[in-house]
Amino acid sequence: MADAIRSAMEDLLGPPMAEATAAARQEPLSAGHGAALWMKFTLAQGLLNTAAQRFWSDPEMPRFFPAFLVELYSIVRCSVPLMERALARAEELAPHDELARVTAGYLRLHIAEERHHDEWLLDDLVAAGMDREALLKNPSSANAARLVGAQYCWIEHAHPAAIFGYLGIIEGNPPLPQHIEEIRRQTGYPSDVFRSMHLHAVHDADHLAALKATMLALPLTAADERFIATSAFATLESLVRILEDIASGGEDDGSTATL
Amino acid sequence: MSDEQAKLKKLEDAGILEKRQFSPEELALVAKISDEEIEVLVKLRKRLGAPAADKHHIRPNIFV
């Protein structure tokens, strides 16, 4: 009976994502897909920068800066657990899947680079006058959950290489010291609030170079390229929405009322 | 105009692509982006409105 229902569902909806992806991945591999994917990331990163320019140039930025910090923490504290789940899935698939094997290799290194960054950022938020315990107990906003949750869906039900789309957008525009200093002056917060931002300004350019080198060498099919681009564009849309909602005081602005 | 040239023009007209910033090889890759993906980018670009002037040093400051 279950098989009959499954068959009927597949007639209506097509095969499950994981099977569809596996079938698509029988296509020829080409290193050129990685370069094409990187170009899509580049265009998407430009759009995120446009959104960022509007966000950070808003005269009300000092008012909503604390909400930005809380939302940033919501994202950062999810990052290593998310990458660990992607790594676990990639390791499961790796014996029979070259893309999964490369994904796992990249994630092993990158997780080590990003570990404990949530704790550093938490210290920065405390330096901004927020309550550590309240921050730890604060559930992530719906926007942050949408951003990260989409990755869990794809990692579990399609392919862990989805995370390259997530990382490619988020790490595609590393902070710049000049801009961080400008924010510090505009908000009046002490330098300690910006330690994590400065650390990422120093290290993320190297992270981006390593990610690009990995992406260009990824063994991708045309379907993989489309799939990871979908992950990247969804990440872009979620980040734009996060910035827009924080600036407009929307319901998902990572409210600091109790922090 | 070829399909590929039309795609580049669409991205350029939307303010997503500055051709002078890319090599011919890179533009050839951009020209292969699917129509559906271009629509996603164009739609988002329209939603964002005009970029802020003289703010090229600004970054999202979002990291993992």
Interface residues (C-beta under 8 A of the other chain):
Chain A: G32 A35 A36 M39 K40 L43 A44 G46 L47 L48 N49 T50 A51 A52 Q53 R54 F55 W56 S57 F68 L72 I75 V76 S79 M83 E114 H117 Y166 L167 I170 E171 N173 P174 P175 L176 Q178 H179 I180 E182 I183 S196 M197 H200 D204 R226 A229 F233 L236 E237 L239 V240 I242 L243
Chain B: L11 I16 L17 E26 L29 V30 K32 I33 S34 E37 V40 L41 L44 R45 R47 L48 G49 P51 A52 K55 H57 I58 R59 P60 N61 I62 F63 V64
